[in-house]
């Protein structure tokens, strides 16, 4: 198989057309087709921070959704979420990976949510809605929330096992 052909190729071509910087990042990330993605919450696509892997069901998705999923994984790479999870584990010891993933996904989805040329999965968690739910307030502006929150701070807000951070 050609090293530059994989299940995400069409989506990356669309990214290059509509968001050249993100499409350019996609060209530097490794991509690999696999038969199955063990333990992945969305078993069609995943990243370890260096490689995006695609399972066979990815092929059956409409191009706007493929594009949204690839952009989502690329932002996890760009924002270094897998590496930041490892760093948070060094700081805290016990980190709930599912909760961290929810925090990271909320940030990524809100960053992409305004783009009409891609599609996110139905029910994708959004930062402004998650904050509203946790804080018991009406949803705020996504842009303002993205400027204020990073994944570590959001994780600490969501994790009820941690004592409150006096700096917040």
Buried (B, 14 or more C-beta within 10 A) or exposed (E): EEEEEBBBBBBBBBBBEBBEEBBEBBEEBEBEBBEEBEEBEBBBBBBEBEBBBBBEBBEEBEBBBBBBBBBBBBBBBBBEBBEBBEEBEEEBEEBBEEBBBBBBBBBBBBBBBEBEBBBBBEEBBBBBBBBBEEEEEEBBEBEEBBEEBBBBBBBBBBBEEBEEEEEE
